[in-house]
Amino acid sequence: MGLIASLSIQNSTADIFCFINSPGGTLILGSGLYDMMNSVLPDINTINIGVVASMASYILAGGEKTKRLATAYSRIMLHQPAAELSVKDGGTVEEFMHDVRELAELCEHVVHNYVKQTGQPYWAIDQMIDRDAFLSASEAQTFGIVDDIMNKEHVRNMSEKMKKYEELDEKQDKKQGEVDEEDVDRENVDPLGLRR
């Protein structure tokens, strides 16, 4: 999350590329990353380069629409949020029920965002994630998780964008260097305008 925030601060117009090959992760951390991706100014390109499962599929779908890719033989797995819930030593049934309500609320949040990102109806997402659902790249494209299957043209476009951003960064660095030199010159002048 911090890297996305940092990159967006450094250049709010440059796309951020997020290459994903992950078995997933925790619901809370993944939701935080999803929220960060949708809070920054740059477009977040999400690219599946292998297996994207569980929370990682949520992150993949959370990229900027039209900028979500999957390699041809990648796999995507979706399922509902899971947790190991039990009444712990000294715990109460009320605490257990609180945890169940919290998990249900988080699950609702995930389904809502899948609906928003894929364009699928609520019932279709709810039914899809009821069990582990494995999708090929083309099935994920049809379902709306990704927008296209990655090819050489996509890689060429990414490369061209990166070169453009590097050129802009070099121009900004050069311009900043000129400003810094002016500041140094100002420091060598006393209040009466005489050089020290």
Number of C-alpha atoms within 10 A of each C-alpha: 13 9 9 18 16 12 15 21 13 11 15 15 12 19 20 21 18 16 15 20 19 17 15 19 12 13 20 11 12 19 18 12 18 22 14 14 23 15 11 16 16 21 19 23 21 24 25 28 18 19 21 26 25 25 25 25 27 27 24 28 26 26 26 19 18 11 18 25 27 30 18 16 13 18 22 27 22 23 20 22 18 12 11 4 11 14 12 10 6 5 10 12 11 10 13 15 14 12 15 15 12 12 17 15 11 17 17 15 13 21 21 15 18 23 19 15 19 20 13 14 13 15 10 12 22 19 12 15 17 12 12 13 15 17 19 17 25 20 14 24 18 14 16 20 31 31 22 21 19 18 12 8 9 14 11 11 11 15 12 12 14 16 12 13 16 13 12 14 14 12 12 12 12 12 11 12 12 12 12 12 11 11 11 11 11 13 12 12 12 10 9 6 9 8 11 7
